[in-house]
Amino acid sequence: MEKGTDYIAKPVRENRGRVAVRLPDDGKVESPKRSKSKKGRRGDDVRERVLKAALQCFGAFGFEGTSTRAVAERADVTHTLVLYHFKSKDLLWRATMENSIGNYAEAVIDDDITERPTEHAAAELRRFIERFVRFSAENPQVHRILTMESNQGTDRLQWVIDNFLREHFTRVRDLIRRGQMEGSVREGDPARLYYHIIGAGGTPFTVSMEYLEFTGRDIFSETEILRTIAFIYEIVFI
């Protein structure tokens, strides 16, 4: 593991217990409380930049092909800061997946698949499909990462399954089953239909250049996103 040390300047106490405040470059004196607030905002900004860069690197080069130094370079931060916030490449990978998949999965379960007593399964399933397609358009790297991890059968994939994907699969599969019982969703193995939705809603965005070459259309355009959603509706619903 690549190691580094992050040095953080601390206030120095004078003999009479007062805090000597360091002057910033512009010569203005800031109180320790305000400095801490700005430091927190800077820390959040660094984390977001690193997570965004890590998603791009892991999506393009996989776990083994990515280094924390490469992520730091892409994020335009020091390597020391990456290690300060995430400790290791493995923890950075997990934080990256949690930041992307975790927020999406929570929204799906809390907002889209809630088993409302007065709502038909078809309406919930339509809402899920649209959210999934838009998530795929915004985060095509996630599908690439999961494909690489699945091909290797890694412990990292198992961690994602246990923490995010298992409940996602179970809730959507059961929603498909409810739709079949209501007569709005075509018959067939609900698990297989789940993966048809995932494949149709995710694959085009992971092979966007190939899609553009053969169709002449930008899969990330709003028109193509809407067409993708509509196409999945045709596959799923009766």
Buried (B, 14 or more C-beta within 10 A) or exposed (E): EEEBEEEEEEEEEEEEEEEEEEEEEEEEEBEEEEBEEEEEEEEEEBBEBBBBBBBBBBBBBBBEEBBBBBBBBBBEBBBBBBBBBBBBBBEBBBBBBBBBBBEBBEEBBEEBBBEEEEEBBBEBBBBBBBBBBBBBBBBBBBBBBBBBBEEEEBEBBEBBBEBBBEBBBEBBBBBBBBBBEEEBBEEEEBBEBBEBBBEBBBBBBBBBEEBBEEEEEEBBEEEBBEEBBEBBBEEBBE
